């Protein structure tokens, strides 16, 4: 009945009555996402009627009402089949100011029309394969980038930027060709990075360092949403960058990593929005070539090198770490380097562990990121070792028992999800410089057996990667308890069927093989 009445007015009425009836329809169906199949034909005709109205010279308020209803109807894929034509797509492009070559974002009264048109395009492109093909034909990605360039430094049009970016994300998600076009032809990496800089109001103090206002207000909801959409679009643009990284791109990736470092050190309007912002930053950092992640840490600024410093040994016992890590003016410092961003990543990882669900989607990206950072950058690895695997003092409880980060990660080493337990074990193994004896000290043999078996290291040794030979000191508590660890050894069968330490069993089999090879 609603569609029939609206269709009648749209076909025969004047602008005022059309606006009223469509506004009523929009108010009633704003939260509708499932539609009755019996009214499908009426909804198709209503869509067609709305496009015809949008061709006319009607007031801006009537245009907005038409577009709001079109956005609601475009949630139904079946309705879009007959109305997704090149002519109708061009109508929406014109209303979204995507066909304009000059600076045409001066009339504030037109902004709601631009935003609603972009929303419609987001739904239509996402739900219609024909619209996706037409997007390629109409070069929609280039038009969206052009619109972004017009408004990148103008904060009063955040909604336009937000839905422009969302449409770029949808296009690049659905078409690998558009990812390549954005990356190279349209210079999407610097453009989208500049959008992030604008959203965060970044002021650069050095080539890859930004000023952090610790007493400043949180990001506004609009700035946060805009930043999240830019992060998602950048993820698609850079998704294969670690494979095809060119030396000449290092500077641009470092700039982006520095912007993401800034992102990790600021907060959104709510705790949930901050977590969503940081989650998308983590995902994007995973696409950055690991050699460019050195900008996540930086030398202390003049203010941070002030004499006030507190070693973590002076903090409460549950916050202690090795003395190399200190707090200077509330800044986490290790070996003269600002480690705030890495500390945020570590805290983010622990929160994801504590959630206890969706580990593959929510936890593995940050664990993989920290693993690769630790493998490639010595100071990051040493800082994380300080925080995750401090010198052992509690040697009475099993490694998986307790509430420390180490205990939580050790529990993950026997998780039912193979991917989760592999990356948790890999992270700890890298922190131990891929030394089996060090890993066993912190995790126990049973928890580490899966990784060691996969690496062929059940008998001991170390991994393939080279690490600096920095000192790994043992506490008095561990030295006293260490002899008792000999109660548990990897065992194997000798040729005669008796049990013996695995290393000795392997040696005996080697002797037999050598003897066999010497005889005909």
SULCOR-V849311 format. One line per field, one symbol per residue. phi: phi as a letter, one per 20 degrees, with the letter a starting at -180 (. if undefined). burial: + if it has 24 or more other C-alpha atoms within 12 Angstrom, else -. A space follows every 10 residues. Layout:
phi=???
burial=???
This chain:
phi=.fffffffff fdeegfffff ffffffffdg decccfffdf ffffffgfff fffffeedfg ffgfffffff fffffeffff gedecfffff fffffemede eefddeeffe ggffffffff fgffffecff fffffffelf gfffffffff cfddffcfff gfefffffff fffecfffgf fffdfelfff ffffffgffe lfdedbgccd fdefdfffff gfffffffff ffffgffdgd ffedgdgfeg ffffffffff fggfedcefc ffffffffff ffgfgfefgg feefffdbff fgffegffbc fffeeggfdf bfffecdclm dfcclmdfdg ffffffffff fffffmblff eedfffffff fffffecgff fffffgeecf gfcedeefge epdffggfff fffdffegff ffffffgfff fellefffff gednfffegf ffffemcfeo obfeeecfef fcedffffgf eggffffccf dbefgeneeb ggffffffff fffffffede
burial=--+--++-++ +---+-++++ +++-++---- ---------+ ++++++++++ ++++-----+ ++++++++++ ++++++++++ +-+++--+++ +++++++++- ----+----+ ++++++++++ ++++++++-- ++++++-+++ ++++++++++ ++--+-++++ ++++++++++ +++++--+++ +++--+++++ ++++++++++ ++-----+++ ++-----++- ++++++++++ +++++++++- ++------++ ++++++++++ ++++++++-- --++++++++ ++++++++++ +++++++++- ---+----++ ++-------+ ++++++++-- ++++++++++ ++++++++++ -++-----++ -+++++++++ ++++++++++ ++++++++++ +++++--+++ ---+++++++ +++++----+ ++++++++++ ++++++++++ ++++++++++ ++----++++ -++---+--- ---------- -+-------+ ---------- ---------- ----------
